[in-house]
Amino acid sequence: MAMDTPIDCTARPGRLARILLPMTTNNLRPPLDGITVINAGQILAAPHCATMLAEFGADVIKVERPGTGEPNHGTISYVQENRSQRGVTCNLADPRGKDLFRKLCAHADVLIENFRPGTLEKMDLAPDSLRELNPALVVTRVSGYGQTGPYRERAGFDRVALGFAGMTYQTGWADGPPVRPGYMVADYSAGVFAAMGTMVALRARDVNGGLGQDVDVALYEAIWKQSGTHASQFAHSGRNRERTGNYWPGVVPAEQWETADGHHLIINATTQGTFERLVAAMQQPDLLTDPRFEIHRDRRKNHEAIHEIVGQWIGALTLDQAQHLLDKHGVPATRVYATSDIMANEHYQAREQILDVPSEQHGDLPQPGIVPRLSMTPGRVRHRAPTLGEHNQEIYGGLLGLSDNDLNQLSADGVI
């Protein structure tokens, strides 16, 4: 199957139909059509950024080491985070490899990398030197602590970033140690911020004379940016926000309770209107005149009492009974979903959020769909992730104009 051929996925027996998002049928170009991206990133954050750009039309070229590829190469994670990209190999320790890399960047709009800060500079591939050949080049750099500051040279991974950004400190129960969240939120958040930064830099290039610039994204900053008012609250009170388990201070009633049939159900009814609808669903109107719960300030002071009352009501109902009543009265609520629940869920299916994507190594793999959704020019998974060096001939020969003899010699010498 040609790499640029749209993939047609159909339902398999016993499974929900999962299809790749279609090509536009209105003859509009994809938003990033004509943008070429060099992805020199590895593992997760930078490849995730590159894939997001690829799904909206950018031509993304994945660059890996000859022989081994990136540390993640061939894994399930690799084939997901590098889908819709083409792949070449290039030995950046060899002068000829450096020269090929510079030529690739000379043909590109964007370079994405997540080496430790200073690595490109040590390889004589600093962004400013690459812009000597291509002044319009945007270089998006993802690292643990950013390109500046006293910690810039420290190694950083998702879990380390979560600890440094304060998320781990506040995750868990008050009488227990900090715990990590279940998702790789620092890596994925940094990838999203990197994609946004790349788009902003491309727009800046358009309005400021065609000059590229650097985009600097730190893993910890992607998390710290989402910390809400913690800094202001600390400055105001002098106290850290401590671990509180499922209770978020001041957000009442909002918890998860166990149903009669053993499921966990989350309810968030913090506004006055939503609380009144919850009371209507519970058929306990006396709660509205109870002085402990009349207004939100009272409910905050008595959160344990209202949570106990709601929990008793939930505990007497099955999940389906409780969800039906809460939906009927417009109260935000959901069961706690495991991956198996998500895979079988009709809403995920309707929103095309589980796609079967082919891979060379593992067959068809269900993967998360495309975010965000555009009404006129939707993104799509263009093709599977590349195998190691799959497009050496196509890119080095077609884009850079190298002859077959040149390519054979570079391959024999371990340059590609």
Order of alpha helices (4+ residues) and beta strands (2+ residues): beta-alpha-beta-alpha-beta-alpha-beta-alpha-alpha-beta-alpha-alpha-beta-alpha-alpha-beta-beta-alpha-alpha-alpha-alpha-beta-alpha-alpha-beta-beta-alpha
